[in-house]
Amino acid sequence: MGQRLCEKSGYCSLGHSKPVYTDVAKPGQMKKLLESVAYKKEIIVTAFTQNSNDFLDILLQLHDELTKNGYAHIVALSFKEEDCIHIRRYTPDLACVWDTSPVAYGLDGGPEHLWHLRWKFMGRASRMGYNVMSIDNDIVFFDDPYRHLKAEPMASINLFCAIEGVCTCNGGFMYVQNARPDGPSTWVFKQITDVPLRWMDDDLKFLDALGRKHNGVCNKYDQSFIDDAVHSTLAGQIIYPKGIGDCWGDPPFQQGGLTKWQAQKNAEKLVQCDKRMHFVHVAIPKEWGPEIALDEEPGLLLGNITQPHAKGYPLELGGRLYAEQRGKYSGAFVAQLKDDCPDCPWWPEEAPEDEAKAAAIQEVFAIPQRWFIATMTSRLRRGYWAPTGGYPPHQVLGHAHYIAPCQSYSGKAAMRKLTNTYNWELATKYRAASNHTAYHCRKHVTRVLALSPSINLARARNHEELHQVLAGLRQVSMLTGRTMVVPDLPCETKFMQDMYHKGCFTNATGGMMLGWHLMPRLLTPPSVQPPKYAMTAFYMLTGDCLGPHHGAIFSAEFDHWLAVDAPQGLDTTPTARNTLLLPDPANPVLTNTSAPLNQTMVRLKAEDVTDAADALEEVPLVFLGHPVEVEPGSMEKEAWTEFQASSRWCAFLHKRLDTSDMVEVGRTMPAHVKDNTIYHT
């Protein structure tokens, strides 16, 4: 076993941290948790609820990765004890706590409830003198974050958040260190938690009474609360630009005719990120090799923050966003904070005489450089997460986050599988109880159908032509009862390069730029330079594409199947013994390597396919020798209906061309497959 990541910084808590299971809403339990789990005053928190087994898989993968790298100071947080009971069945070494503090107005039981509790946890723990890292479950640790966080310039920064946009935060990663109990960093989390509780206190009557109207996202989207709190610390004044935009209605505010857009703009003017924050270049570790492309820019964005003061909640900035008097929800939160740390000073945020005191309390806020924390759409698709040229990935923390249309489990698991950070054995064991597998389709994969490597998808002229080929592959997989392999796309696929004006080759400055839905998969060993890639199309990795019929697997899953689940000695080279509908080398139409793909496609009847497949029934891996389309009228009605149903939702099935320009070969091919367009023995 190689060096554990924790050894780079010395934050190896495995063997020191002890798991705790408790309700942190009860007095004294937060202190008990921190004293047992935290290491060197550091703790990691991630939120979880058992809304699906898929997301337990993501949590187990994260915990397994952290454990292997020596980190045990992590706690899973939920709003109900049942989630922790469920977690303990699979990983009793993971600390798990729940928070039964009462909430109302749509926060009870949903993802917003989890977000709310996570920021509350950070506020409580940081106020008690602990450094807290909050991460989403779908984060991969490529390097030790502490060796960077504890070295300059990051060591002097108190509050971090991952980048979402220009001077806005993504809640997938936040970190607070060495913060004052009455300073702006801890106040950020107190404010994020407090605002929705103040609204709960009077069931939003204060907003309604002032002619303001809350809408569907009011009190829901946690990143709006984060941005308002952080921007308040930059401005030194309590403001709510996102809250105004989310929670005011369009009619003018009745006092003075102020519209929400005017109030929002006035508040935003106070932030002035471009003046209050600046970039600092932080060089990558020397062992990563030379800096390339995005390693250099935009760098670490940082600036001073001040304990914000209300300054009377001026009307031109939106006035108050909640009633002056606290109620039972926010009152209970204040009591909890004071119980956690009775001797901690309180924030000087509202009393007029405290304005100067607040202005004197300063800390530092930063959005880290992209090589420290970034999403897969930011850097995985540019090739920075692959170990190439003998160097490790240029990334510390990688965040799956969001990539439509597979922003849920499929995209998050695919990220780990593509970066070789997925523990297949763990996932297989976990899913065995429900007779599922670790493949995304959940099915047992024993008989596989793949396109022959001789079918060069780079010849596809557009999405429709590409999807035409893949739809035919799906039809054959249905008729033969085989699991389909969704192929990667060659980097040479011209229409992809034309569409995005970019390729996927590493250039002189390093890096690449793929389309939003395309992720590079390294084809060459890490030591080979220059590296060679293929493109994994994430828009094909949805449940609607991988789940139906006999299931489908994508390239990284196919690699695992070949290495682990396939029979030993399996022939992976297409031959007459394992290829269905092998092109006749004497037929110039089917062997023309420069012709567009759909000009080499043949139309077949369903029985032609099944008859040809009979001789290969016992072969585990079968290749499809050339593009085909099965005549709709020849498929059984139930099978055709099923195919049409999946076509409505799976991207690579419903985006298809009119097939009138296809070469008319094989239309009347007899069942025994003797036509010269097909070569099969």
N, C-alpha and C positions, 0 to 999 in steps of 0.2 A: 504493500500500500504506500502511495506517495505521501508527500507532506500534506497534512490537513491545513485548510485555509486559516484556521484560527491561530496556527503557530506563527503566522507572519506578524501578528500584533500582540500575541499573548493573551487574547481573550478566549481561551479554551475553557469553557464552563462545564463541559461534560465531566461528570464525576463530582461536581461541586453543587450544581443546581439540583434541587429536589422538586418533583412535581407536586402541585397543590390543586385541590378540587374544592371550590367554595363559592358562595354567593358574595361577591364583593360589595353588594349594596348593604350588607350587614356591618355594623360597627366593628372596627378592628381587623376585618378580613382583608382589606387592601394591604395593610401593613404586613399581615401574615404572609400574603402572597409574595410581596416584594422581597421580604427578608429571606424567603425560601428559594425563590427562582432567580432573582437578579444576581449578577456576577460583576464585581467591581463597579457596582452602581449602574449596570447596564441591563436593560430588559427589552425584548422584542415582543410585540403583540401583533396578532393577526385575528381577524374576525371570521366567524364561521357559524352557519346554521345548516341543519340537515334538511335542506329543501330538495336535494337530489344526491344520489350516491356518486354522481360524477364529481361534484365539488368536494366530497370527502376524499376522492382520489387525488385531487389537486393539493389539498391540505396534507395528506399523507406523503405525497411526493416532496413537498417543501420540508416537512419535518424530517424525513429520511435524509434529504440532502444536508440539512443543517447538522443532524446527528453525526453523519459520516465525516463532516468537517469540523467537529468538535464543539459545536454550539448547542447548549442545552437551555440557555436562558430565554426561552420562548414560551409564550402562553397563548392559547386559543381562547377567544372571548366570544360569548354568545349571550342571548337574553333568556335562555331557559336551561335548566339542569339536564333535560333529556339529551341535548346535543353533546354534553360532556360525557354522559353515560355511553352514548353511541361511540364517541371517539375512543374511550378507554377500551372498548372491545378490540380495537385494532392496534392501538398504540398507547399502552398504559404509561409510557415514560413522558408523554406530552402533558404539561400542565394545562389545565382547562378551568376557566371560571365563567360564571354567568352573573348577570346584573339584573335583579328584579325590581329595580327602581321604577315606580309607576310612570307611565307616559300616556299620552292621549293623542287625539286628532291624527289618526292615520299612521302614526309611527309604530304602533304596537304590532310587532311580528313580522315586519317586512325588511327588505335590505336597508331601508332608510333607518330603521331601528338599530341595526348593526353599526352603521356609520356613526350614528349619534353616540352609541356607547363607546366606540373606539376613540373618538376625540375626547369624550369624557374621561376615559381611562388615561389618555396621555396627559390631560390637564391635572388630574389627581396625582399621578405618579411623578410628574415633573415638579409639581409644587412640593412634593415630599422629598425632593433632592435627588431623584433618579433621572438618568438619561434614557430616553425612550425612543425606540425605532418602531414605527408602525409600517407594516408592509401588507400588501395584498398577498393572497395565497399563490397567485400566478407569477411570482418573482423567482428568478433563477440566480443563484450565487455563483458567478464565475471567478470571483476573487474575494479576498477578505475586505469587507468595507471598513473595518476599524483601523486598518493600517493607514487608510487615507483620512478618515475622520479625525484621527488623533495626531495627524501631522499637519503642519502649516501648508497652505492658509486655512484649511478646513477646521483645524483645531480651535481657532479663535471665533468660529461662527456658532451661534446659539440655536438657530432655527433653520431647518432645511425643508424644502418640499420639492418633489419632482416637477418638471415643467409640463404645463398643459398648453399654454399659449404665451402670448407676450405678457410677461409679468403676472401670470396666473398659475395656480397650483393644480397639480394632479394628486389626488389623495392616495394613490397607490403606494407612495413612499413619503413619509414625513419623519423627521428626526429632530429631537430637541436635546441639547446637552448644556450642562453647567449654567442652567437658567435660574434667575432670581425667582423666589416664590411670589414676589409682587412686581415682576417685570413684564415686558411686552410679550415674550415668548410664551410664558405660562398663561398670560391673559388671552392670547389667541385661542387656546383650547377651552378656556373658561367661557369665552364669548361664543364660540361655535356651539357649545353645549347650551349656553344660557338662553340665546335668542329663541329657539323653538320652544323651550320650556316657558318663557315669558308669554309666548302666544298661547300655549296650553293653559296657562293660569286663568285666562278669561275666555277661552274658546274662540279667540280671535275677535272678540267683540270690540276691542280697542281699534283695530284696523277698520272694521266695518263702520263704527261710529264716526270716524273721521272721513267717511266717504271713500275710503280705500277698499279695494276688493281683492281678496286673495284668489289665486287661480290654482290650477292643478299642480304646479311645481312648487308653490309656496310651502315652506316647511318640509320640503322633500329633498332637494338636491344639495348634498353636503358640500360640494365644491363651491357653491355660491356662498355658503357661510364661511368657508375657509378664506376665500378671496376677500370678502368684506372685512374679516378680522385682520388678515395680513395687511390689506391696504390701509386699514385704520392705523396700524402701527407705523407704516411708512409716512402717513400724513400727520401722525401725532394727534389725531382727532377721531372720535368715534363716528364712522360713516357707514352707510349701507347701500352702495350703488347697485349691487346685485339683488339685495333684498327689495329695494324699491322696484327694480325691473320685474322681479318675480311676483311680487305681492300687491302692488298697486294695480288698480284697474286703469283703463284708458281715460275715463272722464277726469276733468280737472279736479285737483284737490280743492275742497270748498273754501279753505282759508287762503285768500289771496289769488285764487285761480291758478296755482302752480300745477303744472302737469308733471307726471312722473318722469317724462323724458328730460324736462328742465332740471328737476331735482337730481336725477341720476347723473346728468352731465356736470352739474355743479360739484357733486361729490367726487366724480372721477378726476376733475381738474386738480383737486388737492393731492392726488396720489403722486403724479409726476414721476413715474418709474424711470423715465429716460434721464432725469436729473438726479434722482435720489439713489440710483443703482448704477453700477459700472461692471464691466467684464474684467476678469483677471484670468490670464492664461495659466493653466496648471498642466505641466508636462506629464505625459503618461509614464508609467514605470519603465525603467530602462530595459527590463527583461521582456517587455512587449515588442521590442524592436523599434523601427523608425515610426514617427508620427505620420499618419496618413489622413488626408481629407478632414473628416469631421472630428478627428482627435483635436484639431487645432482651434476650431471655432464652434460655437460662440464662446466657449470657456465658462468659467464660474461667474455667475451674475450675483453680486452681493451689494448690500447697502445697510446703513444704520437704521435701526428701528427704535421708536420711542414709545414708552407707555402712553397710550392714547387717553385723552381726556374728552369728556362729553362737550365741554364749553357751551353748555346750555342747550344743546340739541337745536341749533338754529334752523328755522323753517326753510330757508333757501337750500339746505342740504337734506331736506326731507323730514326734519323734526324728529320726534320720537317714533320708533317703529313698534313700540310696545308700551303698555301702561306703566306708570311710575311705580305703583305699588306691586310688590311681589305677591304671588299666590302660593298654593300648596306645592306645585311642581318645582318652580325655581327656588322656592324657599327651602325645600328639602335638599336641593343641590347645594345651596349655600351652607346649610347645616352640615352636610357631608364633607365639604371642603374644610370647614373649620374643625370637624371631628378628626379628619385625617392628619391635620397639622395645626394643633391649637396655638402654637407659638409663632406661626408664620405670619408676617405682616400682610395686610390686605392691599389690594390694588387701589391707588389714588385715581379714581376714574370719573367721579361725578361731582363731588363737593367743590364749589368754586374756589375755596381756599387751598385746594390740593393741585391746582393747575400747574403751578411752578414746580411742585414736587414731582409730578408726573413727567414733565418735560425733561427733568434731570436724569431720569432712569432710561438708559440706553443699552441696547444689545445689537447683535448683528444677525441679519437674515440673508439667506442665499438660496438660489436655485442652482443645483450642482451642474457641473460640466457633463456633457452627454455621455462621455465614456464612463462616468460613475453610475448614473442611473438613466436609462432610456427605454423606450418601448421598442417592440420588435419592428413596428412600422418605421421607426426612426433609424434603427441601426442594423437589425437582423437582415432586413431586405437590402441593405447596402453591403453585406458581407463581413461586418465587423465581429460577428459572434462565432466565426469559424476559425479554428486554429490553422493558420496557413503559413507557409514558408518557414516552418519550424518554430513559429511564435504562438503564444497563447491568444485566445480571443481578446480583442481590445474592448473589454467591458468588465465592470465590477458587478453591477446588478442589472439583470435584464427583465423587463416587465412585459408580459403578454398584452395586457390592457385590452385594447379594442381593435378589432379588424373585421369590418363587415364583409360577408354576412356571417362569419363564424366567430362572433365575438364572445360566445359563451364557451362551454366546455371544449368543444371541438378545436377551436383555435388555441386555447390555453394548453391542452394536452399535445397538440401538434407542435407547438413551440418547443416543448421539452423533447419530443421525439426527434425533431429535426436537429436539435443541438446536442443529442446524445446525453441528456440529463434526465431521462425518464427511466425509472426503475421498473422494468417489465415484470420481474419476479414478484415484487411487492404488489403491483396492481393485479397480477394474475391470482395471487393468493387471496387478495381482498375480494375479488369478484367471483371467486369460485363458489361461494355460498349461494349465489343467485344463478349459478350455471352460466355466467357471462365470462367473457374474456377481456383482456386488456386492449384488444383492437377496438377502434372506435365503433365499429359496427356491432360489437358485443358478441358476435357469432364465433363459433369454432371454425377455424380456417384449416381445411384439409385438402381441398381441391381448388386450384387457383387457375385463373385465366388472365394472361397478360398479352399486350400487343407485342408482336415480334420486333426486336430492335431494328430489323430491316425497314420497318415503317417509319420513315423520317418525318416526324411531326413538324420539323422546321419548314417543310414545304407547304404547310397550311397558310392560306392567303389572308385569312381573317378568322375571327372567333367562330363564325357560323360553320365554316368548313372544318375547323378543329372539333367543334361539338358534334358535327355530323359523324365523324369517325368514332368519337367516344360513345355516342348513342348506339351505334352499331355494335360496339364492344359490349355495352350493357345488354343489348338484346341477346347476344350470343351467350353471355353469362347467365341470363335467365333461362334460356333454352337448355343449357348444358348443366345447370345446377352448380355452377362454380362461382367462387369469390373473385370479383373483378379487381384488377390492379389499376388504379387511376394513375396514369403515367405522368412523369414530370415533362416539362417542355424544354427543348434544347435552347441554349442561349442564342443559337443562330436563327431562332424563329423571327423572321423578318417583320411580320406585321406587328409583333410585340415591340420590336425596336422602333419601328416607324410610329407606333401609337404613342410611346412614351419619350421618343427622341433620345433614347438611352439604351445601352446594352447591359449585359451582366458580366462583362469582362473586367478584371482588375486592370486599371490603367496606370500611367506613370505616377499619378498622384495618389493612387490607391483608392480602394472603395469602388462602389458601383451604385447604380440607381435603377431599381426595378419599379414596375407599376405597383400601385397600392395593394393589389391582391396577390402579388408574386413574392415568394421568398426563395433565396438561393439555397441550394443544397450542394455541399462540397462533394465532388466526385473523386478527387485525387487525394492521396495521403497527405497529412499535414506538412510533411517535409518537402513535398514537391512544389517547385516554384517555376513558372507561374501556376497558380491553382486553376482548376477547371470546375465549372459549376453547371448545374441544371436549375430550372426554375420550378418550384412547387407552387401550383396555383391554389391559393387558399380559398378562393371562391368555390372550389370544387369539394372542399372538405367539410361540408355541412352534413348534418344528420340525414337530410333529405337525399343527399347524394350517396353517402356511405352506408346508410342503414337498410334501405329496402331490399327486397328479394333475397338473394343469398349473400348479401353484404358486399362491401368493397373496402379495399385497403389502399393507402397511398404509399408513396415510395419508401419513406422511412419505416413504415410498418412491413412492407414487402422485404426490406433488408433484414428486419428482425425475423420474419417468418423463414427466410432462407437460412439464417444463421442458427435458429433455435428450434423452430417447430417443423420444418420440412424434413423429410426422411434423409438420412445420411446417404451421400453418394448421388444426390439428385442431379440429373443432367440439366444444366441451366443454359445450354447452348441450343438454339432452335435447330431441330433436324426433322426429317420425315417421321421420326418416331414420337415426337412430342409437339408437332405443329398441326393445327387445324386449318384446313384450306390453304395449304402451302402454294404459293404462286408457281405456275409452270414456267421454268426458266426459258422455254421456247416462245412464250407469249410476250411480245414487245410492249403491249399495253400495260400489263400488270408489273412488268419489271423495269419500266421507264422511271429512273430515279430522279428525273428532273421535272416530270409532269406534276401538276397540282394533285393533291391527295384525292379529291373527289373524282378525278378522272381515272383513278385506279380502283375505284370502289365498284363492287358488284352487288346486284340485288339478288337475294336468294329467298327461297321459300323456307319456312320454319323446318319442314321435314328434311330439307337438304342439309341444314346445319346439324340436326340431331342425328341423322344417319351417318354423316361424316364423323361425328363425335363419338359414335358407338365404339369404334376401334380404340379410342383413347380413354375409355371410361376409367381405367385403373391408373392412369398416369397422373401423379399429383400436380405437376405443373405443365400446363398446356399453353402454347403460344398461338395467337391468332395471326395467320400468315399475311393477310392483307385486309384493307378496310372493306366492310360489308354493310349492307342494310337489309334487314329482313322485311319482306313484304308484309304489310299490316294484315291483309286478308288471310294470310297463311298461318298466323298465330292464333292459338285458341283464344276465344273471346275473353275469358277470365285473365289470361296472361297479358293480352293486349290492353285491357282496361287497367290492369295494375301498372303496366309500363306508362300509359298515358297519365295516370294519377301521379306517379313520381316525377314525370316530365314537367308537371306544372310548377314544381317547387325546386327541382335540382337544376342549377344554372347550366351545366354542360349538356342537359338533355333538351331544354326548351328553346335554346338559341340555335336554330337550325335554318339552313337555306332551303329554298325550293330545289328539289333534286332533279328537276327536268333536264339539267345540263350534264347529268351523270352518264358515263359511257354505258351503253346497253350491252353488257356481257353477262352471261350466266342467267338471264331471265328465265329461260326454259330448261335449265339444267336438270337432268333426271336425278332421281333419288339416289342412284348408286354412284354419283359423283364421277362421271367419266368424261365430262365436257373438258375441252382443252384449256378452259380458263382456270381449272382447279387441278392441282397436282397433289395427290395424297396416296400414301402407301401404308 
